[in-house]
Amino acid sequence: MIHYYFKKFAFIAVLFVCLSSRAQVNEVLKASQFGGVTNVSYNPAIADNPFKFDMNLVSLGFGLENNYIGLDTKTLTNHNLFNDPNFQSDHLTERLNGNAKKAFMGLQVQGPLSFMFGWGKDKSNKNAIAVAWHMNSIFNIDGVSQQFARIAYYGIGSKADSIQPFNYQSLKNQNFSATGLAWADFGATYSRVLFDQGPHMIKAGVTGKFIFGIAGVFISSKNIDYKFRNYDTLDINHSDISYGHSTVISNNSTQNLFQNIMNGKSPVSFAADLGIVYEWRPNKDKYKYTSDCKEWYLQSVNKYKLAIGFSVIDIGRVKFARPGDVSSYSADIQGWDIKHSGITSVASFDSVLASKPANFKATESGTFKIWLPTRFNIFVDYEIWKGLGANLSATISPVFASEANQVHYPTSVSLTPRYDWKWPPGDDRDISPHTLWSAYRPKSGPADRNYRGRAPCALLLPHR
């Protein structure tokens, strides 16, 4: 039985390898001022947006990575890739540096009809609101020792023992955690320009979100002390294991999936996003024009030379109820015959552990929490020339939860060159009939009675 589960674990590791690339949610679009409502989950300070109105039909972001297994670049041009019986040895490489191994998989879908709307005096968008909803899922594996990672990769048996001796060896794995969370959020955003004088502009935004938990699972331990005997027998010595999952994880049937999600075992919770952006606009007057004897600014262009933004995203947590036989444990068992243990699924794993209270002493049951992927987003955007710019951004994703029951995005830094322009090309200046008549009516001849006694108002256009 232990062979079976380690083969499945190894297959998952290979899956991480084959698709190991960072495609974090909206990684490139977030660098653009034309991201619209899609960028609300990156920084809610969306006021002074180029759009009066923006609606998203659907957008999807997917990320997958690990720091253990690599894919040979020559594999990408191999037409017989999936027909190779020695795929693992021919195309995959291990990174053996002694460091702990980790993996991440994340998916975010922004739902249809998410929208934003901007308004303000003098044709500005100094206020903005947005309504958006997302379906999210994240799975993290952290703190896997290199030795255990190799055991999982090669599978328990003589082959793995020849690569990394482990049989009859006392092994330890510190700060291990595996956490998964799927949830939906429905949020409303308000953003406003707080300060706009001279070349300086500051805007801020806040999003309040209702969180609906779909599924959650976590298992973690600060120190696991274990030993394999003859590959199928296991010793676990004085190890505290935090463990919990929602009902849907152990339900082998999909018939009651919706019922398990919506039956109230994961009550609705609340989360928030906060964001602020500073823009330096030393040349903003070149985007000014006069119409109807008043001055306006073009909205379809970046007016800043430098923009700096900061946001805190997903401040909150989701609560789930454990099934009755699921608990955190203090584990202490010798000579456990896993091969004949009867473990064939998550549900049977739970029942087997619950049937050995002397070896797996329950320490915590009932509800448990999984914290959302709280992260800090920081960006610096520099406008080089007429829409051509560069964006340097960082996402910092600390794990605050003491039991490591928190999903998280990878901490990352990215540099993105960008080029923004309005399409289709044209002017966004609103030139009224009154302005056109005032600018171009003949200087001689009978005056129109609607303009009698009024001085002509010239139409002054900006130099771009």
C-alpha positions in Angstrom: 0.0 0.0 0.0 2.8 2.4 0.8 4.2 1.7 -2.7 0.9 2.9 -4.2 0.8 6.2 -2.3 4.4 7.1 -3.0 3.9 6.4 -6.7 1.0 8.8 -6.7 3.1 11.4 -4.8 5.9 10.9 -7.4 3.4 11.4 -10.2 2.3 14.7 -8.7 6.0 15.7 -8.5 6.5 14.9 -12.1 3.4 17.0 -13.0 4.9 20.0 -11.2 8.0 19.4 -13.2 6.5 19.2 -16.6 4.6 22.4 -16.2 7.1 24.2 -13.9 6.9 27.8 -15.0 5.7 30.9 -13.3 2.5 32.4 -14.8 1.2 34.1 -11.7 -2.2 35.6 -12.0 -2.2 38.6 -14.3 1.6 39.0 -14.0 1.9 41.1 -17.1 -1.4 42.9 -17.2 -0.9 44.3 -13.7 1.9 46.5 -15.1 -0.5 48.3 -17.4 -2.7 51.3 -16.6 -5.2 49.7 -19.0 -5.7 46.7 -16.8 -9.1 48.0 -15.7 -11.2 45.9 -13.4 -8.8 43.0 -13.8 -6.2 44.8 -11.7 -8.5 45.3 -8.8 -7.2 42.1 -7.2 -3.6 43.5 -7.4 -4.2 47.0 -6.1 -7.6 48.4 -5.4 -6.5 52.1 -5.9 -8.1 52.2 -9.4 -9.3 55.8 -9.4 -8.2 58.1 -12.2 -8.4 55.1 -14.6 -8.2 55.6 -18.4 -11.7 53.9 -18.5 -15.0 55.4 -17.6 -16.4 51.9 -17.7 -14.8 48.5 -18.0 -16.3 45.1 -17.9 -14.5 41.7 -17.9 -16.0 38.8 -19.7 -13.6 36.3 -18.2 -9.9 36.2 -17.2 -7.8 33.4 -15.9 -4.4 33.2 -14.3 -2.5 29.9 -13.5 0.8 29.4 -11.8 2.8 26.2 -11.1 6.4 25.8 -9.9 8.8 23.8 -7.7 12.4 24.0 -6.7 13.3 20.3 -6.9 12.7 18.8 -10.3 13.7 20.4 -13.6 12.9 19.6 -17.2 15.6 19.2 -19.8 15.3 22.0 -22.4 15.9 19.4 -25.2 12.7 17.7 -24.2 10.6 20.6 -25.6 11.7 19.6 -29.2 11.3 15.9 -28.7 8.3 14.6 -30.6 8.3 11.2 -28.8 8.2 12.8 -25.4 5.3 10.9 -24.0 6.2 7.6 -25.7 9.6 7.4 -23.9 9.5 4.5 -21.4 12.4 6.1 -19.5 10.8 9.6 -19.3 11.9 10.2 -15.7 15.6 9.3 -16.2 15.9 10.8 -19.8 14.1 14.1 -19.4 14.0 15.1 -15.7 16.8 16.4 -13.5 17.0 16.8 -9.7 18.3 19.9 -8.0 20.4 18.5 -5.1 21.6 21.4 -3.0 20.6 20.2 0.4 17.8 22.8 0.8 14.2 22.1 1.7 12.0 21.5 -1.3 8.7 23.2 -2.0 6.0 23.4 -4.6 3.1 25.8 -5.5 0.0 25.5 -7.7 -2.5 28.3 -8.0 -5.5 29.3 -10.1 -7.6 32.4 -10.2 -10.6 33.1 -12.4 -12.2 36.5 -12.5 -15.9 35.9 -13.1 -18.0 37.2 -16.0 -19.6 40.6 -15.7 -17.1 41.9 -13.1 -17.0 45.7 -13.8 -15.7 49.1 -12.8 -17.1 52.6 -13.2 -15.3 55.9 -12.9 -16.7 59.4 -12.4 -15.8 62.9 -11.2 -16.0 66.6 -11.8 -14.5 68.2 -15.0 -14.7 64.8 -16.9 -12.2 63.2 -14.5 -12.3 59.8 -13.0 -11.3 60.9 -9.5 -13.8 58.4 -8.1 -14.2 54.7 -9.0 -16.2 51.7 -7.9 -15.8 48.1 -8.9 -17.8 44.9 -8.4 -15.8 41.7 -9.0 -15.9 38.1 -8.1 -13.3 35.4 -8.3 -12.9 31.6 -8.0 -9.5 30.8 -6.4 -7.5 27.7 -5.5 -4.0 27.3 -4.1 -2.0 24.3 -3.0 1.4 24.6 -1.2 3.9 22.0 -0.2 6.7 23.5 2.0 9.6 22.3 4.1 10.1 18.9 2.5 13.6 17.6 3.3 15.7 16.7 0.3 15.9 13.1 1.6 12.1 12.7 1.8 11.7 14.4 -1.6 14.0 11.8 -3.2 12.2 9.0 -1.5 8.9 10.3 -2.9 10.4 10.8 -6.3 11.9 7.4 -6.8 9.3 5.5 -4.7 10.0 3.4 -1.7 12.1 0.4 -2.6 15.6 -0.8 -3.4 16.0 1.8 -6.1 15.3 4.7 -3.8 17.5 3.2 -1.1 20.4 2.9 -3.5 20.0 6.6 -4.5 19.5 7.9 -1.0 19.8 5.3 1.8 16.8 5.5 4.1 15.8 2.0 5.2 16.4 1.5 8.9 17.7 5.0 9.2 16.3 7.5 11.8 14.9 10.3 9.7 13.6 13.8 10.6 11.7 16.4 8.7 11.3 19.8 10.3 8.8 22.5 9.5 6.9 20.4 6.9 3.5 21.6 5.7 1.0 20.9 2.9 -2.0 23.2 2.6 -4.7 23.5 0.0 -7.7 25.9 -0.2 -10.4 26.6 -2.8 -12.7 29.6 -2.2 -14.8 32.1 -4.0 -14.8 35.8 -3.2 -17.4 38.5 -4.0 -16.0 42.0 -3.6 -17.0 45.7 -3.9 -14.2 48.3 -4.3 -14.2 52.1 -3.8 -11.2 54.2 -4.8 -10.7 58.0 -4.8 -8.0 60.5 -5.6 -7.0 62.0 -2.2 -4.5 64.6 -3.3 -3.9 66.3 -6.6 -1.8 69.4 -6.6 1.0 70.5 -8.9 3.0 67.4 -10.1 1.8 65.2 -7.2 -1.2 62.9 -7.1 -2.1 60.3 -4.5 -5.0 57.8 -4.8 -6.2 55.0 -2.5 -8.7 52.2 -2.6 -10.3 49.6 -0.4 -12.1 46.3 -1.2 -14.4 44.5 1.1 -15.0 40.8 0.2 -17.4 38.1 1.2 -15.5 34.7 1.3 -17.1 31.4 0.6 -15.0 28.3 1.4 -15.3 25.5 -1.0 -12.6 23.0 0.2 -9.7 23.1 2.6 -7.0 20.8 3.9 -3.8 21.1 5.8 -1.2 18.9 7.5 1.9 20.2 9.2 4.5 19.4 11.8 7.4 21.3 13.3 9.3 18.0 13.6 8.5 14.5 12.3 10.8 11.7 13.6 10.3 8.5 11.6 11.9 5.3 10.4 11.1 2.8 7.7 11.5 -0.9 8.3 11.6 -3.2 5.2 9.9 -0.4 3.2 6.4 -1.3 4.4 6.7 -0.9 8.1 6.9 2.5 9.8 7.9 3.9 13.1 6.8 7.4 14.2 8.4 8.8 17.4 6.9 11.6 19.5 5.7 13.7 16.6 3.0 16.4 16.9 1.0 16.6 13.6 -1.6 19.4 12.9 -4.2 18.0 10.6 -7.6 18.9 9.2 -9.7 18.9 6.1 -13.3 19.8 5.1 -15.9 17.1 4.4 -15.6 17.4 0.6 -12.0 16.2 0.7 -12.9 12.8 2.2 -16.1 12.4 0.2 -15.3 9.9 -2.6 -18.5 10.7 -4.4 -19.2 13.8 -6.4 -23.0 13.4 -6.1 -23.2 15.5 -2.9 -20.4 17.9 -3.8 -22.5 21.0 -4.0 -24.4 20.0 -0.8 -21.2 19.5 1.1 -20.0 22.9 0.0 -23.2 24.8 0.7 -24.4 23.1 3.8 -23.0 25.8 6.1 -20.0 23.8 7.3 -17.9 26.7 6.0 -19.6 29.8 7.1 -19.3 33.0 5.1 -16.4 35.1 6.2 -15.0 38.6 5.4 -11.7 39.8 3.9 -10.3 43.1 2.7 -7.7 44.6 0.3 -6.0 47.9 0.8 -4.0 49.9 -1.7 -2.4 53.3 -2.3 -0.6 54.8 -5.4 1.6 57.9 -5.7 2.2 59.5 -9.1 4.7 62.2 -10.1 3.4 64.2 -13.0 5.9 66.9 -13.9 4.6 67.3 -17.4 0.9 66.8 -16.9 0.0 70.2 -18.5 1.0 68.9 -21.9 -2.1 66.7 -21.7 -4.4 69.7 -21.0 -6.8 71.1 -23.5 -9.5 73.9 -23.5 -13.1 73.2 -24.5 -16.2 75.3 -23.6 -13.8 77.9 -22.1 -12.7 75.3 -19.5 -9.6 73.3 -19.1 -9.7 69.5 -19.2 -7.1 66.6 -19.2 -6.9 63.7 -21.5 -7.8 60.5 -19.8 -6.6 57.9 -22.3 -2.9 58.5 -21.6 -0.5 58.0 -18.7 0.1 61.5 -17.3 2.8 60.4 -14.8 6.5 60.1 -15.2 6.9 57.9 -12.1 4.3 55.9 -10.2 4.8 54.0 -6.9 2.2 51.6 -5.5 1.7 49.5 -2.4 -1.2 47.2 -1.5 -2.1 44.5 1.0 -4.3 41.8 -0.5 -6.5 39.1 1.0 -6.5 40.0 4.7 -8.8 37.2 6.1 -9.3 33.5 6.7 -11.8 30.7 6.0 -13.3 28.4 8.6 -14.2 24.8 8.0 -15.6 22.0 10.1 -13.6 18.8 10.4 -15.5 15.5 9.9 -16.1 13.7 13.2 -13.1 11.3 13.0 -10.5 14.0 11.9 -8.2 15.6 14.4 -4.7 16.9 15.0 -2.5 14.2 16.6 0.4 13.4 18.8 1.8 10.4 17.0 3.9 7.6 18.6 3.8 4.2 17.0 6.3 1.4 16.4 6.2 -1.3 13.7 3.1 0.0 12.0 2.4 -2.4 9.1 1.2 0.1 6.5 1.0 -2.5 3.8 -1.9 -4.2 5.5 -3.3 -1.1 7.3 -6.4 -0.8 5.2 -5.7 2.7 4.0 -7.1 3.1 0.5 -8.5 6.7 0.6 -8.6 9.9 2.7 -11.7 8.6 4.5 -10.0 5.3 5.4 -6.9 7.1 6.5 -9.0 9.1 8.9 -10.8 6.1 10.3 -7.6 4.1 10.7 -5.9 6.9 12.7 -9.0 7.4 14.8 -9.1 3.6 15.6 -5.6 3.8 17.2 -6.1 6.4 20.0 -3.2 5.0 22.0 -0.8 5.7 19.1 -2.5 8.8 17.6 -3.7 10.9 20.5 -6.2 13.5 19.4 -5.1 17.0 20.4 -7.5 19.2 18.6 -10.8 18.5 16.7 -13.8 20.5 15.6 -13.5 23.6 13.4 -10.2 24.8 11.9 -9.0 27.8 10.0 -7.0 28.3 6.8 -5.7 31.8 6.3 -6.0 33.5 2.9 -2.8 34.2 0.9 -2.1 37.6 2.5 0.6 39.3 0.5 2.2 42.7 0.0 2.4 44.1 -3.6 4.9 46.9 -4.3 5.6 48.4 -7.7 7.6 51.2 -9.3 6.5 52.2 -12.9 8.6 54.6 -15.0 7.3 56.2 -18.2 10.1 56.4 -20.7 8.5 57.9 -23.8 4.9 58.1 -25.1 3.5 54.9 -23.6 6.8 53.0 -23.5 7.8 52.2 -19.9 9.2 49.7 -17.4 7.5 48.2 -14.4 9.4 46.8 -11.4 7.2 44.9 -9.0 7.6 42.6 -6.0 5.1 40.3 -4.2 6.0 39.4 -0.7 4.1 36.5 0.7 4.9 35.7 4.4 3.3 32.9 6.3 1.8 34.3 9.5 -0.1 31.2 10.7 1.7 29.5 13.6 0.5 26.0 12.4 1.4 26.8 8.8 -2.3 26.5 7.9 -2.0 29.4 5.4 -1.9 29.2 1.6 0.5 31.6 -0.1 1.8 32.8 -3.4 5.5 32.6 -4.1 7.5 35.7 -3.1 8.7 37.1 -6.4 10.3 40.1 -8.1 9.6 40.9 -11.8 10.7 43.5 -14.3 8.2 44.1 -17.1 8.7 46.3 -20.2 5.4 47.7 -21.4 3.9 49.7 -24.2 0.4 51.1 -23.7 -1.7 52.9 -26.3 -5.4 53.5 -27.0 -7.0 51.4 -29.6 -8.7 52.3 -31.9 -6.6 55.4 -32.3 -8.3 58.7 -32.0 -8.9 61.6 -29.6 -10.8 61.3 -26.4 -11.4 65.1 -26.2 -15.1 65.9 -25.8 -15.6 68.9 -28.1 -19.1 70.2 -27.9 -21.0 72.0 -30.8 -20.8 75.2 -28.8 -17.0 75.0 -28.7 -16.8 74.3 -32.4 -19.1 77.2 -33.3 -17.2 79.6 -31.0 -13.9 78.6 -32.5 -14.7 78.5 -36.2 -17.8 80.8 -36.8 -17.2 83.6 -39.3 -15.8 86.8 -37.8 -18.2 88.9 -40.0 -21.9 88.7 -40.7 -25.0 88.7 -38.6 -24.3 87.2 -35.1 -26.4 84.3 -34.0 -28.8 85.4 -31.3 -27.6 82.6 -29.0 -24.1 84.0 -28.9 -25.0 87.8 -29.0 -22.7 89.7 -26.7 -20.4 86.8 -25.9 -16.7 86.6 -26.8 -15.5 83.8 -29.0 -14.1 80.8 -27.1 -11.0 79.3 -28.8 -10.5 75.6 -29.0 -7.0 75.0 -27.7 -5.5 71.5 -28.1 -2.6 70.0 -26.3 0.7 69.3 -28.0 1.2 65.5 -27.9 
